[in-house]
Amino acid sequence: MPSLAVDGRVSHLALVEWVLPNGVRLKCAVARSSGVYTLVAADELERDDSVLEKAVNIAAGLRSVTNGKPLTRLSRHEKRNVVVFVNEQCLDYVRFVLFGVERTGKSSIFSLASRGMLRPEYIPTRRPVVAPHFARFSDLLEIDDLSSTDQWFLVANRVLTLYDLPGSREYWRLWSSYLKRADVGVLVLRSTRRGIARAQVVLKRFRGQLPSLLVAIANYQDAADAVPPMVIERILGLRTYGMVATDFDRVDQIRDMLKTVAITMFQSNSVGGTSLI
């Protein structure tokens, strides 16, 4: 396609289509800034304006990140900063935040989803934790087709990040900043009448600070007095998934739930287009 009008941050911008030897069709945006060309490749499903915007943002910001030095002369720390910058601009994230009162099983669900492992014992969470870690993201730069990679945090060429927040009331002051930046809030509760009442308190307390998309996980569904997910869903007004976080066989169930919710977001265009690096 011909060069397109630019906003002054780059001197040249073009959109082209490219077919790899393995038959994968790419949509590529090429931007020029300060004599340096930046190419961003996406699959053919990504919107034109999305891939063009990424190319402009990278081209315009790369010089400041590298302090004008060639990439081959950067230190290891400086190269890491470049990777972080590129990932932030190119990868489309879906941020899931697990929240809820203490002893609801948030950390057990986090361990099942992110590590495929059961927690050996109860240890109160004292600080927010996230998975996957940065090192996993940097490896994505070497992958031509993210959809061919079998990782729990990849779905439709996007990256899922999962946060686990401490549940004790003393840590609630930390929740707001995480919930405001979340794409999906995941309210975890015990499947009891008292657990439902405590979940309602949390929803009321953080009303106005929650992301637009909320779901609930009703844990401890194996308890004798457990309330069924469908009943909890009607009470809370949230899509509710049943869970037993101490059951290793539930690994695929929790991961499928995260991916199902993420795909729902994609279909509603709540998250940017499918991207590759």
C-alpha positions in Angstrom: 0.0 0.0 0.0 1.2 3.6 -0.5 2.9 5.5 2.3 0.3 6.8 4.8 0.0 10.2 6.5 1.9 10.3 9.7 1.6 12.4 12.9 5.1 14.0 12.8 6.8 11.4 15.0 7.9 9.4 12.0 9.0 10.4 8.5 7.6 7.4 6.7 4.9 4.8 7.3 3.7 2.0 5.0 1.5 -1.1 5.3 2.4 -4.2 3.4 1.3 -7.9 3.2 3.9 -10.6 3.5 3.7 -14.4 3.1 6.3 -16.5 4.9 7.8 -19.6 3.3 5.6 -21.8 5.6 2.5 -20.1 4.2 1.7 -17.9 7.2 0.3 -14.6 6.0 1.5 -11.5 7.8 0.5 -7.9 7.8 3.5 -5.6 8.3 3.8 -1.9 9.2 7.1 -0.2 8.3 8.0 3.1 10.1 11.0 5.3 9.7 12.3 7.6 12.4 15.7 9.3 12.6 17.0 7.1 9.8 16.0 3.8 11.5 13.4 1.5 10.0 11.1 -0.5 12.3 9.0 -3.3 11.0 6.1 -4.8 13.1 4.5 -8.0 11.8 1.0 -9.2 12.8 -1.2 -11.9 11.5 -3.8 -11.0 8.9 -6.6 -10.7 11.4 -5.2 -7.7 13.2 -6.7 -4.3 12.4 -4.7 -2.1 10.1 -4.8 0.8 12.5 -3.6 -1.4 15.4 -0.4 -2.6 13.6 0.3 0.9 12.2 0.0 2.4 15.7 2.5 -0.1 17.1 5.0 0.6 14.4 4.7 4.4 15.0 5.1 4.0 18.8 8.1 1.8 18.5 9.8 3.9 15.9 9.2 7.1 17.8 10.3 5.7 21.2 13.2 3.4 20.3 15.8 6.1 20.1 15.1 7.4 23.6 15.2 3.8 25.0 18.6 3.1 23.3 20.0 6.6 23.9 20.7 6.8 20.2 23.2 3.9 20.3 23.2 1.0 17.7 21.5 -2.1 19.1 24.8 -4.0 18.7 26.5 -1.7 21.2 24.0 -1.9 23.9 24.8 -3.5 27.3 22.9 -6.5 28.6 20.8 -4.2 30.8 20.1 -1.8 27.9 19.0 -4.7 25.7 16.6 -5.9 28.4 15.1 -2.4 28.5 14.6 -2.6 24.7 12.8 -6.0 25.1 10.6 -4.6 27.8 9.7 -1.6 25.6 9.0 -3.6 22.5 6.9 -6.1 24.4 4.8 -3.4 26.0 4.2 -1.9 22.6 3.6 -5.1 20.6 2.2 -7.8 22.8 -1.5 -7.5 23.6 -2.0 -8.4 27.2 -5.1 -9.6 29.0 -4.6 -9.0 32.7 -6.5 -11.2 35.1 -6.5 -10.2 38.8 -7.6 -12.7 41.5 -9.1 -10.9 44.5 -11.3 -11.8 47.5 -11.0 -12.2 51.2 -8.4 -14.5 52.9 -8.7 -18.3 52.9 -10.8 -18.5 49.8 -8.1 -20.4 47.8 -6.8 -17.6 45.5 -3.2 -18.7 45.8 -4.1 -22.4 45.2 -6.0 -21.3 42.0 -3.0 -19.2 41.0 -0.7 -22.2 41.5 -2.9 -24.5 39.5 -3.2 -22.1 36.6 0.3 -20.8 36.4 2.4 -23.8 37.6 0.1 -26.8 37.1 0.8 -27.7 40.7 -1.0 -28.0 44.0 0.0 -25.9 47.0 1.4 -28.2 49.7 0.1 -26.2 52.6 -1.7 -22.9 53.4 0.7 -19.9 53.5 -1.0 -16.5 53.6 -0.1 -14.3 50.6 1.8 -11.2 51.8 2.4 -9.4 48.5 0.9 -9.4 45.0 2.5 -12.0 42.7 2.2 -12.3 38.9 2.7 -15.1 36.3 4.3 -15.6 33.9 7.5 -13.7 34.7 9.4 -11.4 32.4 11.8 -14.1 31.2 8.9 -16.0 29.6 7.9 -12.9 27.7 11.4 -12.3 26.2 11.3 -15.8 24.7 8.2 -14.9 22.7 10.4 -12.6 20.5 11.9 -15.7 18.9 8.6 -17.3 18.0 7.2 -16.8 14.5 3.7 -18.1 15.3 2.6 -17.7 18.9 -0.5 -19.8 18.2 1.7 -22.9 17.6 3.2 -22.6 21.1 1.7 -24.7 23.9 1.8 -22.4 26.9 -1.0 -21.8 29.4 -0.6 -18.0 29.1 -1.0 -17.8 25.3 -4.3 -17.6 23.6 -5.0 -16.3 20.1 -1.5 -14.8 20.0 -2.2 -12.8 23.1 -0.5 -13.0 26.5 -2.5 -13.7 29.6 -1.0 -12.4 32.9 -2.4 -13.6 36.2 -2.1 -11.6 39.4 -2.8 -12.9 42.9 -3.6 -10.3 45.6 -3.3 -10.8 49.4 -6.8 -11.3 50.9 -6.4 -9.9 54.4 -8.2 -6.7 55.0 -4.9 -4.9 55.9 -3.8 -5.4 52.3 -7.0 -4.1 50.6 -5.4 -0.7 50.2 -3.2 -2.3 47.5 -6.1 -3.7 45.5 -7.3 -0.5 43.8 -4.2 0.1 41.6 -4.3 -3.5 40.4 -8.1 -3.7 39.8 -8.1 -0.4 37.9 -5.5 -1.7 35.4 -7.1 -5.2 35.2 -8.9 -6.4 32.0 -10.7 -9.1 34.0 -11.4 -9.1 37.7 -11.7 -12.6 39.1 -13.6 -12.7 42.5 -12.7 -15.8 44.4 -15.0 -17.0 47.2 -15.9 -19.9 49.4 -19.0 -21.7 48.2 -20.9 -21.2 51.4 -23.6 -18.7 52.4 -21.0 -16.9 54.6 -18.6 -16.9 51.7 -21.2 -15.4 49.4 -22.0 -12.6 52.0 -18.3 -11.8 52.3 -18.0 -11.6 48.5 -20.9 -9.2 48.4 -19.1 -7.0 51.0 -16.0 -6.9 48.7 -18.0 -6.0 45.6 -19.7 -3.2 47.5 -16.5 -1.9 49.0 -14.7 -1.7 45.6 -17.6 -0.6 43.5 -16.3 2.0 41.0 -12.8 0.6 41.1 -13.5 -2.7 39.4 -12.8 -3.5 35.7 -15.7 -3.7 33.3 -15.4 -7.5 33.0 -15.9 -9.5 36.2 -16.3 -13.2 36.8 -16.4 -15.2 40.0 -14.8 -18.5 41.0 -16.8 -20.5 43.7 -14.1 -22.5 45.3 -14.6 -25.5 47.8 -17.3 -27.0 45.7 -16.4 -30.3 47.3 -17.7 -29.2 50.7 -20.9 -30.8 52.0 -22.6 -27.5 52.4 -21.4 -26.0 49.1 -23.8 -23.7 47.2 -24.0 -24.6 43.5 -22.3 -22.1 41.1 -25.6 -21.3 39.3 -27.1 -20.2 42.6 -24.1 -18.0 43.5 -24.2 -16.6 40.0 -27.8 -15.4 40.5 -27.0 -13.9 43.9 -23.8 -12.0 42.9 -24.9 -11.2 39.3 -21.6 -12.5 38.0 -20.7 -15.4 35.7 -19.6 -18.0 38.2 -17.4 -21.0 37.7 -17.2 -23.9 40.2 -13.8 -25.0 41.4 -11.9 -27.3 43.8 -8.5 -25.8 44.0 -7.0 -28.8 45.9 -7.8 -31.2 43.0 -4.9 -31.6 40.6 -7.3 -32.8 37.9 -8.7 -29.2 37.7 -5.6 -27.7 36.1 -7.1 -27.8 32.6 -10.4 -26.6 33.8 -9.0 -23.4 35.4 -6.8 -22.7 32.4 -9.7 -23.3 30.0 -11.8 -20.9 32.0 -9.2 -18.1 31.7 -8.9 -18.6 28.0 -12.6 -18.7 27.4 -13.0 -15.4 29.2 -10.2 -13.9 27.2 -11.6 -15.1 23.9 -14.9 -13.5 24.9 -13.1 -10.2 25.3 -11.5 -10.6 21.9 -14.8 -11.2 20.2 -16.2 -8.0 21.8 -13.2 -6.0 20.7 -12.4 -5.2 24.3 -8.7 -5.9 23.7 -6.5 -4.9 20.7 -5.9 -7.0 17.6 -4.1 -10.3 17.4 -0.4 -9.5 17.3 2.9 -11.1 16.6 6.5 -9.9 16.9 
